[in-house]
Amino acid sequence: MNTDWAIVVGVRRYPGISDLDGSENDAEDFAKWLVDPAGGDVPPAQVRLILSSQFPDPADATNASPTNVEVERAFEWLDDEAEKNRTTIGRKVGRRLYLYFSGHGYAPARDDAALLMANATPRRMGNHIAGKLWAEWIYQSGYFEEIALFMDCCRDNYTSVQLRPAHLSQVLDKNGMNKRKRFYAFGTDWDRKAWERLNPADNKVHGVFTTALLSGLSGLAADKSTGLITDASLKTYLHQNMANFLSPEERAGRPALSTDAQVFLESNATGPMIFRQIPVAEVKKVKVRIHVPAADRDKNAGIFLGNDDTNPIESVAAVPEVWELELPKGLYEVRLASGASELFKINASLESQDVRFS
């Protein structure tokens, strides 16, 4: 959308820590999704992309870039745009701001995350950008109606390292604050490492979180009945599917690494944050046959999303011996009148599958 803006950062080279293989690939892929008319549809001139490859190969951490200076200049860019609009539309910049950060990271608290910059070292962890802190700064300023923050980085628990504050004086706009929306997604749980792995599709290394994120944004997180990709449907998709981008051997071999995103969203009475809508016909569905035990036939039954035990997405008053329906890829639970239930996962590579009660 032509009123959306974005700051995308991918740090690959860390002379003082260790280099990464996938972070720059991920940032570039996210930036491509942003400017794609079939994706985020953000005007290229309103996307600030900051990558390690844009700077000379450093000999040591002291001379490594990008640093927090380059990223802070991107926030100054938005602040300058707000100032230009001050006398006309009151420091408004646009509808939505996307913030994407990929690289090494840490988290001093359960609901925070910081991207380490190229000049960080074990003794210089203060060289970072506090992603959520900056997102909150933008939220308070009212420059945008919506903020979408994505951070694909480790969230090691370094509670002794304080977050670097925003260097801009806070602008506080309380008008319409109850209508603003936030969606913050961290690529791993608190005090956990993030994954990156070789993707056979392009023979490049990518972060598992970003792979799942772009998969969801590209259509797999769409609601099956409306085609809408909303904050809630994207959150559900990430929780249910991140582990699917790892092999069983990878999950078993490194159990300490998190395969689940941590997502915070704030919707309100004005409705959800909508990332895009795809034609309903393009939502891949699989024919499911649920074989119902004799004692529960002709009674009520419901299908629930795997992490939502309150609102059925499908229900019948008199379930037949074989309940047939179509569902998109995801994790579900079928519940019968007797209290019997069964979890099942839809494999989108299949044309149909059967669910039987154990």
LOMIMI-715309 format. One record per atom (N, C-alpha, C, CB): residue in one letter; y, z, x. Coordinates in steps of 0.02 Angstrom, whole numbers, plus 50000, padded with zeros to 5 digits. Atoms other than C-alpha are relative to their C-alpha. Glycine has a CB too. Layout:
% LOMIMI-715309
AYZX...
END
This chain:
% LOMIMI-715309
M499415000050043M500005000050000M500625000050044M500005006149952N499435001049955N501714995250069N500445006250008N500414994449975T499634993849989T502385013050052T499595005250038T500235002849933D500424995449961D500985020850155D500144999250075D499254998849986W499884999849928W501135025550339W499415003350034W500675003750017A500574997049966A499935031250474A500155001250074A499394995549994I500014998649928I499775039150646I499265000750018I500415006650019V500715000149979V498105035650733V499975001050075V499664993349980V500054998349929V497625043250900V499275000350021V500355006850015G500674999849971G496065040251004G500035001250075G499624993549985V499984998349929V495895049051172V499294999650028V500295007250011R500665001149970R494435043251279R499965002950070R499854992650003R500024997849930R494905047751460R500265007150007R500414995250044Y499824993049988Y494935066151509Y499815001750073Y499645004749949P500184998649930P494995067951700P499855007450013P500564997950045G500104992949989G495045086951685G499435003049961G500615003649984I500564997450040I493595088551562I499414995350008I500205000749923S500505005249995S492435073751533S500204994449953S499285002749983D499825005650042D492685056351465D499554999549939D499984993550040L500405001350060L492095051251293L499894992449995L500375002749936D500165007150008D491325034651242D500224997149933D499264999050008G499905002850067G491685033251057G500695001049969G499525002849956S499384998150035S493395040651018S500494994349992S500335005750037E499535005650006E494425025251055E499734994649954E500154996950069N500305004750047N493195013950965N500135002249928N499234999550012D499904997450068D493355025150813D500724999349977D499795007449996A499305000650018A495245025450816A500194992849984A500455002750056E499875007150012E495305006550828E499704997849934E499734995750057D500325002050063D494075004650684D500385002949940D499285002349999F499634997150056F495055016750575F500664996249990F500145007550012A499385003850005A496665007350614A499884993249967A500334999150069K500165006450031K495814991050565K499905000949925K499374996950031W500084998750071W495294998750399W500675001149966W499545006149988L499354998550029L497065004850370L500384993649982L500415004150048V499585005950012V497874987650385V499634994549961V500234997150066D500385004950038D496474978150297D500225000149926D499235001550006P499805000150071P497084972450124P499455002549954P500184992949980A500554997450040A495344976950060A499835007250018A499394995650008G500104993149980G495464994050143G500605004249980G499885000650076G499414995950014G496995005150160G500614996049980G500165004150059D499445004550018D498184990250143D500685002850021D500004998849924V499384997349973V499494998750252V500344994650043V499875006550043P499675005049959P500814987150328P499925001750075P500764999749982P500104998649929P500434985350516P500605003250034P499834993650036A499414997149970A502234989650559A500085007449985A500624996349976Q499964993050019Q501975006650477Q499405004150025Q500065000649925V500564996649967V500455011250584V500175000950073V499344996149991R499894998649928R500735019650752R499325001850030R500525005950010L500654999249969L499155017750857L500095002050073L499584993549995I499934997449932I499005027951018I499305000850029I500395006950001L500665000149970L497505024951133L500045001250075L499664993349986S500044999049928S496965029551308S500114993550038S499335003050020S499955006449966S496855011051354S500704997250004S499554995049967Q499305002249997Q498725009051326Q500365002850061Q500365002049937F499694996749943F499055019351482F499594998750064F500065007649987P500365001249937P498605017451668P499425004950008P500485000650060D500574995849986D496925024251723D500215005650048D499414995850031P499724994549959P497375041651791P499535002150056P500165006049955A500404997349944A496815048751957A499815007249987A500394999550065D500154993050016D496875066551890D500335001849934D500255004750057A499764997950066A497305076451735A500765000549997A499705006649982T499274999150000T499105079451788T500354993649978T500245002050070N499675006350015N499505060951770N499674996349941N499984995650062A500375003350053A498375057251621A500424999549936A499355003649986S499685001150065S499035050151457S499504996749953S500654995650008P499414997250033P499215050451311P500025007650001P500034997649928T499884992850004T499955067851308T500305001549932T500475002450058N499694998150064N500695077551165N500684996749990N500085007649996V499335003150005V502365069151206V499964993549960V500284998650071E500055006450035E501785052051147E499855001049925E499454995750032V500164998950071V501055059050985V500605003249964V499385004649994E499414997050031E502585069750952E500544994849987E500285005650044R499525005450013R503645054050969R499834996349936R500024995150060A500215003350062A502625046550828A500245004049940A499244999149997F499744995950054F503095061250718F500774999649997F499785007450009E499275001150000E504905058950772E500174993549965E500275000050073W499915006550033W504735040950713W500035001049924W499414995250018L499984998650072L504335047450538L500625004049981L499375003849979D499414995950014D505725060250548D500634995650000D500075005650053D499445004649998D506945046350595D500044995849936D499964995350060E500025003850063E506375036250443E500265004349943E499294997649985A499764995550052A506695051450333A500755000750003A499665006850007E499284999249992E508425053450404E500384993849976E500185001450074K499695006250024K508835035150368K500075000049924K499594993950022N500015000150074N508395038250185N500365005949968N499294999849977R499744993650025R509285054950169R500524999149945R500305003950057T499465000750048T510805048550074T499824995749940T500614997250033T500195004550055T509845036549961T499435002949958T499794993250028I500564997450039I508155043749912I499795007050024I499404995350005G500114993049983G508275061049990G499455001450050G499855003649939R500474998949944R507265060250152R499284998449981R500045007250023K500675002250016K505765052350067K499824994150046K499944997849925V500225005449957V504745040850179V499514995449964V499675002850063G500495004350034G503275034750075G499545003849954G499604996350051R500484996950046R501835038049958R499505004350037R499644994549959R500544996449966R500455043050079R500074999250076R499324997449977L500045000149928L500315047550262L499285001250021L500475005250033Y500654999149970Y498665045050353Y500095002650071Y499594993350000L500024997449932L498365055550509L499284999850023L500305007250004Y500685000449974Y496835051550613Y500025001850075Y499704992949989F500034997849930F496395060250778F499275000250023F500335007050008S500675000249973S494855057250886S500015001450075S499674993249985G500054998249929G494375064951054G499695006850006G500704999950033H500224993149992H493955081951125H500455004549958H500035002250075G499594995650041G494555096551021G499755007250001G500014997549929Y500194993050008Y494495114950981Y500315002649936Y500235004350061A499754997150062A494835126450834A500075007550009A499534998549940P499904992849992P495615143750854P499855004049937P500705001450021A500164996750064A495225147750671A499594995449957A500665002249962R500475003850041R494025142150537R500324994149964R499675004549950D499685005350038D495295131450445D500494995950042D500365002949941D499555003749956D496145123650598D499604995350045D500425004850043A500295004349949A495805109950724A500574997150041A499574994349967A499505002849955A496735103250875A499674994750043A500315005550044L500245005349956L496515087050972L500265001250070L500234993149973L499804999249930L496535089651160L500274993350025L499425002550044M499715006049973M497645077251248M499704998450069M500765000650005A500335002349939A497175067551405A500125004550060A500234993050016N499844995749944N498005080051521N499755007249991N500745000150012A500294993450010A497025094951454A499475001450053A499695000649928T500534997649955T495895105051568T499765006749972T500255000750074P500224993450024P494895121051543P500535005450006P499395002250037R499464995249991R496435130351604R500644997849965R500145001150074R499415002750032R497675119451508R499844997449930R500314994350043M500185001850069M497015119451331M500614999549955M499515005149972G499385000550039G498805120851270G500264992949996G500525004450029N499815007050005N498965102151300N499614996749943N499874996250068H500355002450059H498475097351124H500504998449945H499495005349976I499645001150062I499075091550954I499635003749944I500084992349984A500304996250055A498745103550810A500054995849937A500365007049991G499995004850055G498255091250675G500195003049933G499354996749994K499864997150065K498255102550524K500715003049998K499495005449983L499334997149998L499855111350580L500524994549986L500135003350068W499535005550011W500755094550586W499944997449928W499884994350050A500085002250070A500005089450418A500365004749953A499254999649981E499654995150041E500685105450343E500754999350008E499785007150017W499285001249990W502385101950421W500244994449955W500154998550075I499825005850042I502415085150333I499975001949926I499534994150014Y500074997850070Y501805093150171Y500625004049978Y499365004349991Q499424995950016Q503225105850174Q500644995849996Q500095005650052S499395004149996S504515092350215S500104995749938S499994995750061G499935004450058G504135081850061G500114992850018G500565002349957Y499915007049980Y504225065750163Y499514995449964Y499914999450076F500535004050034F502625059850076F499735003949941F499434998350050E500324997050058E501785063049909E499295002350015E500004995249942E500704998749984E500045063149987E499904999950076E499544995049965I500164999849929I499335067550157I499244999950007I500315006350035A500725000449985A497605062350218A499915000950075A499694993149976L500114998349929L497085070450383L499254999550015L500275007150016F500705000649977F495475065650473F499985001550075F499724992849986M500054998049929M494965073850638M499274999850021M500305007150010D500685000749974D493405068050729D499995002850071D499774992549999C500004996649935C493335080750869C499615006549995C500725001350025C500344993550000C492385096350921C500485005449976C499735001750071R499594994450024R492985112750849R499765006550034R499975000749922D500204994149961D492515124850989D500465005849985D499994998450075N499644994050020N493045142550952N500365003250060N499525005049968Y499584997049948Y494425146251078Y500575003849966Y500284994650049T499504996250038T495345159850984T500575002550043T499675005849966S499474997549957S496365164751136S500534994850015S499705002450065V499525005449987V497255147851144V500404998849937V499644993550024Q499585000850059Q498705147451024Q500164992749987Q500655004050008L499825006850018L499135131750929L500714998450022L499924998949925R499345002449980R500585121650995R500424998849937R499954993550044P499615000950061P501975122650864P500334993149996P500545005349995A499625006250009A502865107450792A500685000950034A500094998249925H499374999449963H504385103850900H500614998149958H499984995650062L499455001850044L505425097650752L500195006049956L499814993949956S499794994750046S506465109650649S499724998649931S500785000549998Q500335000950064Q505595112550484Q500494997949946Q499655006349980V499645002150059V506255103150334V499605002549940V500114992249997L500364997250057L505825111950172L500274996849936L500085007749997D499835003250063D505815102150010D499535002849947D499964992250004K500414996950052K505175112549863K499954995849937K500275006849983N500005004150060N505555099149734N499354995949996N500624995349999G500615003850010G503925092149667G499425002150044G500134992950012M500544997949955M502855102149788M499355000849962M500195006650034N500624999050039N501625106049647N499664993549982N500155003949937K500315006550014K501305087449629K499734996650063K500514995549967R500255003049938R500925083849812R499265001350010R500405002650061K500724999649991K499145081149867K499835000050074K499644994249964R500234999649931R498205085350027R499254998950003R500195006850032F500725000849987F496525079850094F499915000650075F499734993149973Y500114998849929Y496015087150262Y499255000150013Y500335006750023A500715000449984A494325082650336A499895000650075A499694993449973F500184998949930F493655089350502F499284997650010F500085007550020G500645003249989G492165080550579G499425004550012G500064995550055T500544995349989T491175096250608T500225006849974T499805000450074D499854993350023D491065114250551D500335003950058D499365003649975W499664995949950W491995128050643W499525002250055W500335006249967D500384997849941D491375132350818D499384995650010D499805007349992R500555004749990R490275116850822R500244993850037R499694998149932K499865006349966K490195101050925K499984994249950K499504998850058A500035006150040A490515083950851A499514995250034A500704996749992W500495004949976W489255069850870W500344993350015W499444999049949E499885007149993E489465052650944E499344996950025E500604998550049R500635003349983R488045040150965R500084992550001R499445002049950L499985007349998L487685021851002L499824997249932L499514997450054N500125003250064N487815011450845N499694993150012N500664999449958P500335006449988P486554997050848P500374994149967P499295000249974A499665005450037A487654987150728A500484996150045A500385002849941D499535003549955D488964983250863D499885001750073D500715001749981N500184998049932N488134990851018N500575003950034N499824993950042K499474995749974K489605002951038K499875007249978K500694997649976V500064993050018V489695021751036V500545001849949V500075004550063H499544997950052H490495029350881H499865007349981H499954995449938G500094993350028G490765046750809G499634999549934G500675003549992V500385000050062V489555050950670V500465001249940V499455005450002F499544998650054F490955058050563F500394993749980F500485005650019T499605005950016T492025042350577T499574994449972T500364997550062T500465005050027T490515031150546T499895001449926T499335000150038A500104998150070A490175040750385A500644999149960A499755007249994L499365000650034L492015041150339L500154992849982L500565002850044L499845007050013L492265022450356L499484996949952L500034996050065S500515002350047S490625019350265S500205002049929S499325002950017G499784997750066G491255029850120G500614996449975G500135007450001L499375003350020L492995022250119L499894992649986L500525000850055S500135007250010S492245004750125S499624998649935S499604997350058G500295001150066G491365007549959G499445004749980G499744993349998L500574995850018L489885019349970L500195006649967L499595001350060A499784993850032A490925034149912A500294998649930A500525003550043A499705001850065A491465024949753A499615003149943A500024992549991D500314997650061D491115032549584D499644994249967D500525003149952K500415005650024K489735022349506K500264997049935K499295002449990S499785002550065S490575020749336S500704997050002S499985005549950T499315002349997T492385017549388T500154995850062T500465005849998G499855003349937G492275010649566G500545003450041G500214993049986L499474996549965L493595023349618L499725004250058L500395004449952I500144995449944I493515031749789I500565005249998I499974996150069T499514994750007T494395048249760T499895005350053T499975003149930D500094994549953D494655063949863D499345003649987D500595005049993A500624996450016A493205072249771A499384995950017A500005001949927S500605004149986S492005057549786S499914999050075S500064993249965L500065000649928L492405055549971L499735006450031L500674998150031K500254993649976K492125074050002K499255000549987K500375005849966T500724999750017T490445073249912T499604995350044T499894998249926Y500365004849958Y489935057750008Y499925002550071Y500364993350000L500054997649931L490335065450177L499505005750005L500695002450025H500464994449998H489385081450138H499284997749993H500185005049945Q500685002050014Q487875072150075Q499714995150050Q499974997049932N500265005749962N487755058050200N500125000150075N500304994049974M499905000149928M488355062750374M499345000250039M500445005850021A500644999349965A486605067850426A499594993549998A499595005649970N500385006250006N485955050850369N500164995150056N500144996849934F499825004449944F486845042750517F499715002450066F500764999650005L500384997749942L485735052350638L499264999149986L500175007450017S500725000450008S483895049750667S499725007149994S499664996250059P500324993350004P482705064350627P499915003150070P499334999549965E500104997449932E482375065750814E500655002750028E499744994450046E499354997549976E484235067650851E500185006649967E500544994849987R499844993750035R484445080950719R499575005750026R499904999249924A500464994749977A482915090550780A500145001950072A499284997749993G499914998749930G483365088850963G500635003850017G500014993750037R499374996649987R485125095950948R500225003849938R500564994950022P499864996550063P485095108150802P500665003950001P499455004849984A499384996249998A486645117450864A500604995849982A500105003050070L499445004450016L487735102250831L500034999049925L499934993250036S499905000650072S488465101050658S499964992849978S500665003149979T500015006750030T488095085950550T500365000049933T499274997549992D499664999450064D489205091450408D500755000850012D499735005949959A499284999549994A491065088850388A500255006349964A500344993849970Q499674994750037Q492235102750334Q500614996949968Q500205006150047V499495003650038V493375096250198V500405004849957V499694994549957F499554996250043F494885104150115F500404995049959F500485004750043L499595004550041L495705095349968L500395004149949L499564994749965E499584996650050E497065100149848E500234994849950E500605003750033S499795004250054S497155090149689S500405004249950S499394996649965N499604996350049N498235094949541N499994996349934N500725001150025A500015002850067A498635090749362A500204992749997A500465004049956T499815007150000T499335073849412T499414995450014T500554998850051G500595004049988G497575068049454G499795000150072G500134992949979P500264999849932P496535065149610P500384995350047P499274998149999M499765004949951M497035056449770M499514994250000M500065003350072I500435005950005I496365038849753I500094995850063I500164995849936F499965003949938F495955029749915F499974992549986F499455002150047R500025007050020R495475013249836R499524999449941R499784995350059Q500475001450053Q494525005349694Q499654993450015Q500364999749931I500375006149989I493144992749714I499694997849934I499455001050053P500315002250062P492384981849577P499355003849986P499874992450002V500604996050017V491054991749485V499374996250017V500015001849926A500605004049987A489844977349509A499795000550074A500134992649982E500164999549929E489944980249698E499725006850020E500614998550042V500294993449985V489374998349687V499244999449999V500255005449949K500725000849994K487584997449750K499645005549962K499795000050074K500384995250039K486405005649626K499254998650008K500204999749925V500725000449993V484545009149634V499695002249934V499745004350060K500354998150061K483375009649484K499555006150015K499584994049971V500374993849989V482645027249472V499565001349939V500485006050013R500464998250054R481125032149370R499805007450010R499364995450000I500154992949996I480985050849337I499415001549954I500635004449980H500614998650038H479245056049281H500025007249975H499374998750044V499874993550030V479445070649162V499335003349978V500474999349938P500604996550022P478065083749138P499975000549924P499985007150030A500095000250073A477325084248962A500385005549964A499265000649984A499694994350034A478045101448921A500754999149990A499885006350039D499275000850004D479835095248945D500214993549965D500305000250068R499825006250034R479765078548855R500315001249932R499394995549994D499644999650064D480885075748704D500475006049996D499515000349942K499514994649996K482035089748763K500594997850044K499675006650028N499415002049961N483715089648850N499855000050074N500585004649984A500075000549927A483845084849033A500664997450028A499404995550021G499385002149969G485255081749156G499914998250074G500525005349993I499975001949929I485635073749325I500655002850028I499954992250010F499414997049969F486835083049441F500064997350072F499955007750000L499905001449929L487615078449607L499755005950040L500754998650016G500344994949960G486795088149747G500405006250013G499814997150064N499594994149986N488275099649777N500435002249941N500444998750060D499614998250060D488935101049598D499505002149946D500454994049976D500494997550047D487895112249486D500295001649932D499665006150028T499664998350063T489105112749340T500054994249951T500685002750014N499865005650045N489405095349271N499494994450011N500714997350011P500485005449991P487975083049242P500354993249999P499475000249945I499725006850000I488355064949283I499624995549951I499984997050070E500395003450051E486975059149166E499615005349961E499504994650031S500394995250040S486125068249022S499714996549939S500445006149978V500315002550061V484975065048875V499785006049957V499394995450016A500214994650045A484555075548722A499255000349991A500344999249932A500745000250007A482745069848714A499734995550055A499794997249929V500215003949942V482065064548882V499304997149989V500005004550063P500665003050010P480595052248877P499525001850057P500074992449995E500504998749947E479015052748981E500234997350067E499334996849981V499715002949939V479845041249109V500744998549985V499624993550024W499285000950009W481735042549116W500254995150052W500395006950005E499775005149954E482445026649191E500764999649997E499694993249981L499275000849994L484235025149253L500164997250068L500365006949989E499775002849937E485245017549394E500515004750032E500304992949991L499564995549964L486115028149526L500184997150068L499675006950008P499825002149932P487085024349685P499715004850052P500774999650008K500254995949945K486585031149855K500315007049998K500134996750067G499744993250000G486735050049864G499445005049989G500545000849946L500474994550012L485895066949840L500095002649930L500095005750053Y499964998050070Y485475072249662Y499495005549984Y499884993949955E500484995150026E484585085649562E499894998549926E500255007350011V500175000850071V483685082849397V499775006749974V499454994449989R500184993650030R483535097949282R499744998949930R500615004849999L500335000650065L482405099849132L500125006349959L499264998750009A499864994550046A482495111248980A499645006450020A499804998149930S500394994149981S481165123049050S500285003650060S499294998050014G499734997149938G482205126449204G499734996750061G499865007350002A500275003749943A481165115149315A500534995350027A499364996149980S499515004549969S482195105249439S499694996750061S500645003850020E500255003649942E481925092749578E500594996550034E499454994849980L499505003549960L483085087049718L499714993350023L500225004350061F500225006549974F483005068749767F500604996350029F499664995849945K499485003849966K483975057049879K499884992649987K500015001550077I500055007150013I484335038949834I500074996250066I500544997749950N500005004449941N483935026549973N500264993249978N499294999550033A499685006250024A485125011749948A499644993850025A500724999950021S500365005849975S483965000350047S499424998049954S499745001450070L500555001450046L482675001249906L500274997049935L499615006449985E499825002650065E482704991849742E499865005049945E499624993549987S500164994950050S481895006249647S499625005650035S499574997049942Q500404994449974Q481115023249676Q499815004649943Q500395003850054D500274995550050D480115036249582D500125007350020D499254998749991V499904992849989V480465054949563V499485003649958V500725002249981R500514996250035R479025066549520R500095007450016R499294997750020F499924992849990F479045085349498F499415002950038F500075003649932S500524997249957S478095095249628S499695006149966S500295002050069
END
